[in-house]
């Protein structure tokens, strides 16, 4: 196993300055409907003939007996109509006696109509049983909206400015909700008091994450790769009751944080690490600490972090907590440069940070672990 040089402790605080551009876009989608109207040109029906037509006044009723004074075949009675097509359909009087056809004309609404006497030589061809066909008027269909330069579908613009909300939870945690409808299935970076890790939005552009608070007034930033971002703030009332230790790295460094509580040995129940992280119930009951891993391993060369939280202000009895940072030697990181950073925050809110950069051992050491010395200060708690 390679021998590491002792790393000096550097105290200080880290802040992140992030410029976020907000662009508000508003748009209106308009649509118009168009129609056409046509008026048929109808000329009054006329008969052009040099033979004079005698017009007499007549009064017709449905019970008049026309057989006694029925006109001869040389005469025809035509009932005036407002429809020219009906006026053209005149009955053939050459073969049929007008008296036999008269009842078909005896309707009550024919009173005071005009009777026209027509000479015999004005014959009309026999229409027989040929049905009367009316000419149809076809209107041109309304033009398509696309032909008029009008969009057939309206587009509703979406507000692409991301939003974020934050709310405190038990255990000095903060829950954040990110809404970014124009960043679906997209990675973004969370910044909080020098801690950074990647996260992903869902297919609807949302994300919900629990973040351990590193200050009593937690200011959290979500930043997307194109410069869009959002900021949220939450007051953390129980912040002073906890100690926090953060180990963060980028890419395939494969580093991890372990906490040995109350003199625990490797693999004991009180050895808190990635495979035995504890839980929130253990933390809020003041039984011991809780380890959270933050970041999305699917993001290429992504930012990852592990955060250990211990209930310093409420734990009962003497307890020492040994904090150890380790790095596994793997096929992905052997022989490559490793970069990591530790951040440690006490109940008083004072933070210290340490950066580590080193070259990993050659690949013949794959499977071994390195102990990264002096990345954290151990916790020594006296009985209360």
C-alpha positions in Angstrom: 0.0 0.0 0.0 1.3 3.4 -0.9 2.5 5.7 1.9 0.8 9.1 1.8 2.3 12.3 2.9 0.6 14.2 5.8 -1.7 16.8 4.5 -1.8 20.2 6.3 -5.2 21.4 7.6 -6.4 24.6 5.8 -9.2 26.4 7.6 -11.6 28.8 5.9 -15.0 29.1 4.4 -16.0 28.7 0.8 -18.7 30.5 -1.1 -20.1 30.1 -4.6 -20.9 33.1 -6.8 -23.3 32.1 -9.5 -24.6 34.5 -12.1 -28.1 33.6 -13.2 -29.8 35.2 -16.1 -33.6 35.4 -16.0 -35.4 35.9 -19.3 -39.1 36.3 -19.2 -40.8 35.5 -22.4 -44.5 36.1 -23.0 -46.3 35.5 -26.1 -49.9 35.6 -27.4 -51.2 33.0 -29.8 -54.0 34.3 -32.0 -56.3 32.5 -34.4 -58.9 33.9 -36.8 -61.8 32.2 -38.5 -62.9 33.2 -42.0 -66.1 32.5 -44.0 -67.6 33.4 -47.4 -71.1 34.3 -48.4 -72.8 34.2 -51.9 -76.1 35.4 -53.2 -77.6 33.6 -56.2 -78.5 35.8 -59.1 -82.2 34.8 -59.8 -84.0 36.5 -62.6 -87.8 36.6 -62.7 -89.4 34.1 -65.1 -90.9 35.7 -68.3 -92.6 34.4 -71.4 -91.8 36.2 -74.6 -94.6 35.9 -77.2 -96.4 38.2 -79.6 -99.8 36.7 -78.8 -101.7 38.9 -76.4 -102.6 37.3 -73.1 -105.9 38.0 -71.5 -105.8 38.3 -67.7 -109.0 38.1 -65.8 -109.8 38.1 -62.1 -111.0 34.8 -60.6 -111.9 33.6 -57.2 -111.2 29.9 -56.5 -112.3 27.7 -53.6 -111.8 24.1 -52.9 -115.5 23.2 -53.3 -116.1 24.8 -56.8 -117.4 22.4 -59.4 -115.3 22.9 -62.5 -116.9 20.2 -64.6 -119.9 22.2 -65.7 -117.9 25.1 -67.1 -114.6 23.2 -67.8 -112.5 24.8 -70.4 -111.8 23.1 -73.7 -108.6 21.5 -74.8 -107.7 24.8 -76.4 -107.5 26.5 -73.0 -105.4 25.9 -69.9 -105.5 27.4 -66.5 -102.1 28.1 -65.0 -101.6 29.0 -61.4 -99.1 31.8 -60.8 -96.1 30.7 -58.8 -93.1 32.4 -57.2 -90.9 29.5 -58.4 -90.0 29.8 -62.1 -89.3 26.1 -62.2 -92.8 25.3 -61.2 -94.2 27.7 -63.8 -92.4 25.7 -66.5 -94.1 22.4 -65.5 -97.4 23.0 -67.3 -99.8 20.0 -67.6 -100.5 18.6 -71.1 -104.1 19.5 -72.0 -104.2 17.9 -75.4 -104.8 14.3 -74.2 -106.4 14.9 -70.8 -109.5 16.9 -69.9 -108.6 19.8 -67.6 -111.6 18.9 -65.4 -110.0 15.6 -64.5 -106.8 17.4 -63.3 -108.6 20.3 -61.6 -108.9 18.8 -58.1 -105.1 18.8 -57.7 -105.2 22.6 -57.9 -108.0 23.0 -55.3 -106.0 24.2 -52.3 -107.3 26.8 -49.8 -104.3 29.0 -50.3 -105.2 29.5 -54.0 -107.9 32.1 -53.3 -107.6 35.3 -55.3 -104.9 33.8 -57.6 -104.5 34.9 -61.2 -106.1 32.7 -64.0 -104.4 33.0 -67.4 -106.2 32.0 -70.6 -103.8 30.6 -73.2 -104.7 30.0 -76.9 -104.7 26.4 -78.2 -101.8 26.8 -80.4 -99.5 27.4 -77.4 -98.7 23.8 -76.7 -96.3 22.5 -74.1 -94.5 19.2 -74.6 -95.8 16.3 -72.5 -93.4 15.8 -69.5 -94.8 12.4 -68.8 -93.4 10.8 -65.7 -89.9 12.3 -66.1 -89.0 13.7 -62.6 -88.4 17.3 -62.3 -84.7 18.0 -61.7 -83.7 21.1 -59.9 -80.3 22.7 -60.5 -78.0 22.7 -57.5 -75.9 25.6 -56.4 -72.4 24.5 -55.1 -70.6 27.0 -52.9 -66.8 27.0 -53.0 -65.4 25.6 -49.8 -63.9 28.0 -47.3 -60.2 28.5 -47.9 -57.8 26.6 -45.6 -56.3 28.8 -42.8 -52.9 27.8 -44.1 -53.7 29.3 -47.5 -54.6 32.6 -45.8 -51.3 32.6 -43.9 -52.9 31.8 -40.5 -51.5 29.0 -38.3 -54.0 26.2 -37.9 -52.8 25.4 -34.4 -51.9 27.8 -31.6 -48.6 27.4 -29.7 -48.6 28.2 -26.0 -45.3 29.5 -24.8 -43.9 28.0 -21.6 -42.1 30.1 -19.0 -38.6 28.6 -19.1 -37.2 30.4 -16.0 -36.5 27.7 -13.4 -38.0 28.0 -9.9 -37.0 26.5 -6.6 -38.7 26.2 -3.2 -37.1 25.2 0.1 -38.5 24.1 3.5 -36.8 23.0 6.7 -37.1 19.4 7.9 -36.2 17.6 11.2 -32.5 16.8 11.7 -31.4 20.2 10.3 -32.4 19.1 6.8 -33.8 21.2 4.0 -36.1 19.8 1.3 -35.9 21.6 -2.0 -38.2 21.4 -5.0 -37.0 22.5 -8.5 -39.4 23.2 -11.3 -37.7 23.7 -14.7 -40.2 22.8 -17.6 -37.6 23.6 -20.3 -35.0 21.4 -18.6 -36.5 17.9 -18.8 -34.2 14.9 -18.0 -31.4 17.4 -17.5 -28.5 17.5 -15.0 -28.0 20.5 -12.8 -25.7 21.4 -9.9 -26.7 22.2 -6.3 -24.5 24.7 -4.5 -24.7 25.2 -0.7 -21.9 26.7 1.5 -19.2 25.3 -0.7 -20.8 21.9 -1.0 -21.6 20.9 -4.7 -23.3 17.8 -6.2 -25.2 17.0 -9.4 -28.9 16.0 -9.6 -31.3 15.2 -12.5 -34.7 16.5 -13.3 -37.5 14.2 -14.3 -39.2 13.9 -17.7 -41.5 16.8 -16.6 -38.6 19.0 -15.5 -38.9 18.7 -11.8 -36.7 17.4 -8.9 -37.1 17.0 -5.1 -34.0 16.6 -3.0 -33.2 16.6 0.8 -30.1 18.6 1.6 -28.3 18.7 4.9 -28.1 22.3 6.0 -24.6 23.7 6.5 -25.8 27.0 8.0 -28.7 28.3 10.1 -29.9 30.3 7.1 -29.6 27.9 4.3 -29.1 29.5 0.8 -29.2 26.9 -1.9 -28.6 27.4 -5.6 -29.6 25.2 -8.5 -27.6 25.9 -11.7 -28.1 24.4 -15.2 -25.3 24.1 -17.8 -26.8 26.8 -20.0 -26.6 29.4 -17.2 -30.3 29.1 -16.1 -30.7 28.7 -12.4 -32.8 29.4 -9.3 -32.2 30.3 -5.6 -34.1 29.4 -2.5 -33.6 30.2 1.2 -34.8 28.4 4.4 -34.3 29.1 8.1 -33.2 26.0 9.9 -34.3 26.3 13.6 -32.5 23.2 14.9 -29.2 23.8 13.1 -27.2 24.3 16.4 -28.0 20.8 17.6 -25.8 19.0 15.0 -22.3 18.5 13.7 -21.8 18.0 9.9 -18.9 16.5 8.0 -18.8 16.6 4.1 -16.6 14.7 1.8 -17.0 15.6 -1.9 -15.3 14.6 -5.2 -15.8 14.5 -8.9 -15.9 11.6 -11.4 -14.7 8.1 -10.6 -12.6 8.9 -7.6 -14.5 6.3 -5.5 -13.9 8.0 -2.1 -16.0 7.5 1.0 -16.6 8.7 4.5 -16.7 6.5 7.6 -17.7 7.4 11.2 -16.7 5.1 14.0 -19.1 6.0 16.9 -18.3 5.2 20.5 -15.1 3.2 19.8 -16.7 1.0 17.2 -14.5 -1.3 15.1 -14.7 -1.9 11.4 -18.0 -3.6 10.5 -19.7 -3.0 13.8 -23.2 -1.7 14.0 -21.9 1.8 15.1 -19.5 1.9 12.1 -21.5 4.2 9.9 -20.5 4.1 6.2 -22.1 3.8 2.7 -23.3 0.2 3.3 -24.5 1.0 6.9 -25.6 4.6 6.7 -28.1 4.7 9.7 -31.3 6.6 9.2 -33.3 9.7 10.2 -35.0 7.9 13.0 -31.6 7.1 14.6 -30.6 10.7 14.2 -33.7 12.4 15.6 -33.8 9.9 18.5 -30.2 11.0 19.4 -29.0 7.5 19.2 -26.2 8.2 16.7 -25.4 9.7 13.3 -26.7 9.4 9.8 -24.8 9.3 6.5 -26.3 10.6 3.2 -24.8 10.3 -0.3 -25.7 13.1 -2.6 -25.3 13.3 -6.4 -26.3 11.3 -9.4 -23.8 8.6 -10.5 -25.3 8.6 -14.1 -24.0 12.1 -14.8 -20.7 11.8 -16.7 -17.8 13.1 -14.5 -20.4 14.2 -12.0 -20.0 15.8 -8.6 -20.7 13.6 -5.6 -20.8 14.1 -1.9 -21.3 12.2 1.3 -22.5 14.1 4.4 -22.4 12.7 8.0 -24.7 14.3 10.5 -24.3 13.7 14.3 -26.8 15.0 17.0 -24.2 16.7 19.1 -26.7 18.9 21.0 -29.0 16.1 22.1 -26.9 12.9 22.5 -26.6 11.6 26.1 -23.3 10.4 27.6 -19.7 10.4 26.6 -19.0 9.6 23.0 -16.1 9.9 20.6 -16.6 9.8 16.9 -13.6 9.0 14.6 -14.1 10.4 11.1 -12.1 8.8 8.3 -11.9 9.5 4.6 -11.0 6.6 2.4 -10.3 6.0 -1.3 -10.7 2.6 -3.1 -8.1 1.8 -5.8 -10.1 0.7 -8.8 -9.6 0.1 -12.6 -11.1 3.5 -13.3 -8.9 5.6 -11.0 -5.6 3.7 -10.6 -2.7 5.8 -11.8 -4.9 8.8 -12.2 -5.0 12.1 -10.3 -7.5 12.1 -7.4 -9.1 15.3 -6.2 -11.3 15.6 -3.1 -12.4 18.1 -0.6 -13.7 18.0 3.0 -16.0 20.5 4.7 -16.7 20.3 8.5 -19.3 22.5 10.2 -19.9 22.6 14.0 -23.0 23.7 15.9 -21.6 27.2 16.0 -21.8 27.4 12.2 -18.0 27.8 11.8 -16.8 25.9 8.8 -13.4 24.5 7.8 -12.4 23.1 4.5 -9.5 21.1 3.1 -8.6 20.3 -0.5 -6.7 17.1 -1.4 -5.0 16.4 -4.8 -2.9 13.3 -5.3 -2.0 10.6 -7.8 -3.5 7.2 -7.1 -1.2 4.1 -7.0 -0.6 2.0 -10.1 -3.2 -0.5 -11.2 -1.4 -3.5 -9.6 -2.8 -2.2 -6.3 -6.5 -2.4 -7.5 -8.7 -3.6 -4.6 -6.7 -1.8 -1.8 -7.9 1.2 0.1 -6.1 4.4 1.0 -6.7 6.2 4.3 -6.8 9.9 3.5 -5.2 11.3 6.6 -6.3 14.4 8.5 -9.3 15.3 6.3 -11.5 15.7 9.4 -11.3 16.5 13.1 -12.7 13.8 15.3 -15.7 14.6 17.5 -15.2 14.4 21.3 -18.4 14.8 23.2 -18.5 15.1 27.0 -21.5 14.0 29.1 -24.3 16.5 29.5 
